[in-house]
Amino acid sequence: MTNYALGAVEMAIIPLDDGVDDASTVHVCLVEAKTGGHFVSLRQNDNKVTLDFEEIPLLVEAVELLKLSADAAEDEDDEDDEPVEDDEPVAKEWPEPSDEFLLELKPEEVLALLTEPFDAKHLLLTEPFDAKHLRRAFLWNNSPQGQSYWNDVYEGRQPFLQEHKDILSGFLVKRSKLIKEQKKEKKQPAPTEAFLRRLNVEEVLVLLANPSCLSILDGAFSWGSSLQGHSYWSAIRHSDSPLGKEQLDILRSWLLARFALDEK
């Protein structure tokens, strides 16, 4: 006899005025992958998009950044329509933030400030939850503006203005560009020909097809002879996580180099 239980596998984002049959209704489905695990499927009419759960926070972050760009463009259009005053103050130019500062930045805290700015004038009476985002977002003293600048905002001596939002959004854009450039510059070192010749091609192919089969690492290649070293692969072998993108890219590059040797 088959057993049954209730399980939610689909929801819908419905326009309230038109109902579920409207063409703009978005169906959000939980789908089981053939290789195990689940992913999310979004469907509207005949259009369909699938997302891994790890992609969803990145999608939200991308949407927030796009919204910031759109809002900034609208603000510029509004400013163009306004008469220019000769005594209008010039925005202060700050030094460029250091790479270390940008990498230590916590994007989720900065986004919370941009999307849910706190009312600084109330901070002296009580500390709303939103105010804590500024304290956790970055080290004020390491920022181009310095400790006192952000402390004045936090304590309410300076109201939270568009100026501050522009600075914070600039941090996020610079951080994104920095990480992108670092990924471009990161190249895998070339292994020796002797190492490639001893590579167990069959077992490396199994690892690429099944990143969770960590036991295959034992005989796939000599850990100590690899450029990453024995401790690198030992830590991965005895972890609970499957091979990540970095390890899979390394294995693919080794196989391509080995195949090139075989063709000589």
VENZI-V921264 format. One record per residue. N is the residue number from 1. SS is DSSP state (helix for helix, strand for strand, loop for the rest). PSI is psi as a letter, one per 20 degrees, with the letter a starting at -180 (NA if undefined). Layout:
n=N ss=SS psi=PSI
n=N ss=SS psi=PSI
This chain:
n=1 ss=loop psi=p
n=2 ss=loop psi=p
n=3 ss=loop psi=q
n=4 ss=loop psi=q
n=5 ss=loop psi=q
n=6 ss=loop psi=p
n=7 ss=loop psi=p
n=8 ss=loop psi=o
n=9 ss=loop psi=i
n=10 ss=strand psi=p
n=11 ss=strand psi=r
n=12 ss=strand psi=q
n=13 ss=strand psi=o
n=14 ss=loop psi=p
n=15 ss=loop psi=o
n=16 ss=loop psi=h
n=17 ss=loop psi=h
n=18 ss=loop psi=h
n=19 ss=loop psi=r
n=20 ss=loop psi=h
n=21 ss=loop psi=i
n=22 ss=loop psi=q
n=23 ss=loop psi=h
n=24 ss=loop psi=i
n=25 ss=loop psi=p
n=26 ss=strand psi=p
n=27 ss=strand psi=p
n=28 ss=strand psi=o
n=29 ss=strand psi=q
n=30 ss=strand psi=o
n=31 ss=strand psi=p
n=32 ss=strand psi=p
n=33 ss=loop psi=q
n=34 ss=loop psi=h
n=35 ss=loop psi=j
n=36 ss=loop psi=q
n=37 ss=loop psi=a
n=38 ss=strand psi=r
n=39 ss=strand psi=r
n=40 ss=strand psi=p
n=41 ss=strand psi=p
n=42 ss=strand psi=p
n=43 ss=strand psi=p
n=44 ss=strand psi=o
n=45 ss=loop psi=c
n=46 ss=loop psi=j
n=47 ss=strand psi=p
n=48 ss=strand psi=p
n=49 ss=strand psi=p
n=50 ss=strand psi=q
n=51 ss=strand psi=p
n=52 ss=loop psi=q
n=53 ss=helix psi=h
n=54 ss=helix psi=h
n=55 ss=helix psi=h
n=56 ss=helix psi=g
n=57 ss=helix psi=h
n=58 ss=helix psi=h
n=59 ss=helix psi=g
n=60 ss=helix psi=g
n=61 ss=helix psi=g
n=62 ss=helix psi=g
n=63 ss=helix psi=g
n=64 ss=helix psi=g
n=65 ss=helix psi=h
n=66 ss=helix psi=h
n=67 ss=helix psi=g
n=68 ss=helix psi=g
n=69 ss=helix psi=g
n=70 ss=helix psi=g
n=71 ss=helix psi=h
n=72 ss=helix psi=h
n=73 ss=helix psi=g
n=74 ss=helix psi=h
n=75 ss=helix psi=h
n=76 ss=helix psi=h
n=77 ss=helix psi=g
n=78 ss=helix psi=h
n=79 ss=helix psi=h
n=80 ss=helix psi=h
n=81 ss=helix psi=i
n=82 ss=loop psi=q
n=83 ss=loop psi=q
n=84 ss=loop psi=p
n=85 ss=loop psi=p
n=86 ss=loop psi=h
n=87 ss=loop psi=j
n=88 ss=loop psi=p
n=89 ss=loop psi=q
n=90 ss=loop psi=p
n=91 ss=loop psi=p
n=92 ss=loop psi=p
n=93 ss=loop psi=p
n=94 ss=loop psi=q
n=95 ss=loop psi=q
n=96 ss=loop psi=p
n=97 ss=loop psi=q
n=98 ss=loop psi=q
n=99 ss=helix psi=h
n=100 ss=helix psi=g
n=101 ss=helix psi=g
n=102 ss=helix psi=h
n=103 ss=helix psi=h
n=104 ss=helix psi=i
n=105 ss=loop psi=q
n=106 ss=loop psi=n
n=107 ss=helix psi=h
n=108 ss=helix psi=h
n=109 ss=helix psi=h
n=110 ss=helix psi=g
n=111 ss=helix psi=h
n=112 ss=helix psi=h
n=113 ss=helix psi=h
n=114 ss=helix psi=h
n=115 ss=helix psi=h
n=116 ss=loop psi=m
n=117 ss=loop psi=p
n=118 ss=loop psi=r
n=119 ss=loop psi=o
n=120 ss=helix psi=h
n=121 ss=helix psi=i
n=122 ss=helix psi=i
n=123 ss=loop psi=h
n=124 ss=loop psi=h
n=125 ss=loop psi=g
n=126 ss=loop psi=q
n=127 ss=loop psi=o
n=128 ss=loop psi=q
n=129 ss=helix psi=h
n=130 ss=helix psi=h
n=131 ss=helix psi=h
n=132 ss=helix psi=h
n=133 ss=helix psi=h
n=134 ss=helix psi=h
n=135 ss=helix psi=h
n=136 ss=helix psi=i
n=137 ss=helix psi=h
n=138 ss=loop psi=r
n=139 ss=loop psi=o
n=140 ss=helix psi=h
n=141 ss=helix psi=h
n=142 ss=helix psi=i
n=143 ss=loop psi=q
n=144 ss=loop psi=h
n=145 ss=loop psi=h
n=146 ss=loop psi=r
n=147 ss=helix psi=g
n=148 ss=helix psi=h
n=149 ss=helix psi=g
n=150 ss=helix psi=h
n=151 ss=helix psi=h
n=152 ss=helix psi=h
n=153 ss=helix psi=g
n=154 ss=helix psi=g
n=155 ss=helix psi=i
n=156 ss=loop psi=j
n=157 ss=loop psi=i
n=158 ss=loop psi=p
n=159 ss=loop psi=q
n=160 ss=loop psi=o
n=161 ss=loop psi=r
n=162 ss=helix psi=h
n=163 ss=helix psi=g
n=164 ss=helix psi=h
n=165 ss=helix psi=h
n=166 ss=helix psi=g
n=167 ss=helix psi=g
n=168 ss=helix psi=g
n=169 ss=helix psi=h
n=170 ss=helix psi=h
n=171 ss=helix psi=g
n=172 ss=helix psi=g
n=173 ss=helix psi=g
n=174 ss=helix psi=h
n=175 ss=helix psi=g
n=176 ss=helix psi=g
n=177 ss=helix psi=h
n=178 ss=helix psi=g
n=179 ss=helix psi=h
n=180 ss=helix psi=g
n=181 ss=helix psi=h
n=182 ss=helix psi=h
n=183 ss=helix psi=h
n=184 ss=helix psi=h
n=185 ss=helix psi=h
n=186 ss=loop psi=o
n=187 ss=loop psi=q
n=188 ss=loop psi=p
n=189 ss=loop psi=q
n=190 ss=loop psi=p
n=191 ss=loop psi=r
n=192 ss=loop psi=r
n=193 ss=helix psi=h
n=194 ss=helix psi=g
n=195 ss=helix psi=g
n=196 ss=helix psi=h
n=197 ss=helix psi=h
n=198 ss=loop psi=i
n=199 ss=loop psi=p
n=200 ss=loop psi=n
n=201 ss=helix psi=g
n=202 ss=helix psi=g
n=203 ss=helix psi=h
n=204 ss=helix psi=h
n=205 ss=helix psi=h
n=206 ss=helix psi=g
n=207 ss=helix psi=g
n=208 ss=helix psi=h
n=209 ss=helix psi=h
n=210 ss=loop psi=n
n=211 ss=loop psi=i
n=212 ss=loop psi=i
n=213 ss=loop psi=m
n=214 ss=helix psi=h
n=215 ss=helix psi=h
n=216 ss=helix psi=h
n=217 ss=helix psi=h
n=218 ss=helix psi=h
n=219 ss=helix psi=j
n=220 ss=helix psi=h
n=221 ss=loop psi=r
n=222 ss=loop psi=o
n=223 ss=helix psi=g
n=224 ss=helix psi=h
n=225 ss=helix psi=i
n=226 ss=loop psi=q
n=227 ss=loop psi=h
n=228 ss=loop psi=h
n=229 ss=loop psi=r
n=230 ss=helix psi=g
n=231 ss=helix psi=h
n=232 ss=helix psi=g
n=233 ss=helix psi=h
n=234 ss=helix psi=g
n=235 ss=helix psi=h
n=236 ss=helix psi=g
n=237 ss=helix psi=h
n=238 ss=loop psi=j
n=239 ss=loop psi=r
n=240 ss=loop psi=j
n=241 ss=loop psi=q
n=242 ss=loop psi=r
n=243 ss=loop psi=p
n=244 ss=loop psi=a
n=245 ss=helix psi=h
n=246 ss=helix psi=g
n=247 ss=helix psi=h
n=248 ss=helix psi=h
n=249 ss=helix psi=h
n=250 ss=helix psi=g
n=251 ss=helix psi=g
n=252 ss=helix psi=g
n=253 ss=helix psi=h
n=254 ss=helix psi=g
n=255 ss=helix psi=g
n=256 ss=helix psi=g
n=257 ss=helix psi=h
n=258 ss=helix psi=g
n=259 ss=helix psi=h
n=260 ss=helix psi=h
n=261 ss=helix psi=g
n=262 ss=helix psi=h
n=263 ss=loop psi=i
n=264 ss=loop psi=NA
